[in-house]
Amino acid sequence: MDNNLVLFQMLQTRMAYNSQRQAVLAQNIAQHSMPGAQSQDLKPLDFNRLAEAASGRMSMKTTNAAHQQPALPSGPYGVEKLRKPFETTPTKSSINLEEEQRKMSQNSLEYQTATNIYMKYAAMMKTAAGSR
């Protein structure tokens, strides 16, 4: 696999992760006043796993219809409930608005960084190809 495309794939994966995380965090904020609401977040993106996946390793192939397919996760990144909430409200909701807003800001910065790197790298590739 061409190393130039690997960077694009990794950045696209990062941006997809940040988009899905934004949706989970927005759902937390929307449900903060519901009694018993639990804060959720995505499992952190594992760079080593991402790099291994981008390196072009071979995947399993079914050679017989009787073979079972491997179990796949329901979502690409998996949602997990936070076990130790920062604080609990009188309605037993573990969602803290300030903490969720901090996570959303951090997520937004990570997405913007990935987007900027993607745009710079694409411009560099165009320049190298001579089509500026």
Residue pairs with C-beta under 8 A, 6 or more apart in sequence:
1 54
1 55
1 56
4 125
6 54
6 55
7 121
8 118
8 121
8 122
9 54
10 50
10 51
10 54
11 114
11 117
11 118
11 121
12 118
13 45
13 50
14 45
14 50
14 110
14 111
14 114
15 111
15 114
15 115
15 118
16 76
17 42
17 45
17 76
17 77
18 107
18 108
18 110
18 111
18 114
19 111
20 42
20 75
20 76
20 77
21 41
21 42
21 77
21 107
22 104
22 107
22 108
22 111
24 40
24 41
24 42
24 79
25 41
25 100
25 103
25 104
25 107
26 104
27 40
28 37
28 39
28 40
28 41
28 95
28 100
29 95
29 97
29 100
29 101
29 104
31 37
31 93
31 95
32 89
32 93
32 95
32 96
32 97
32 100
33 91
33 93
34 91
34 93
35 91
35 92
35 93
36 91
36 92
36 93
37 93
37 94
37 95
38 81
38 82
38 85
38 93
38 94
38 95
39 81
39 82
39 85
39 94
39 95
39 96
39 99
39 100
40 79
40 80
40 81
40 82
41 79
41 80
41 82
41 103
42 77
42 78
42 79
42 80
43 77
43 78
43 79
43 80
45 77
60 70
62 69
82 94
85 94
85 95
85 96
86 94
86 96
86 99
87 94
87 96
88 94
89 95
126 132
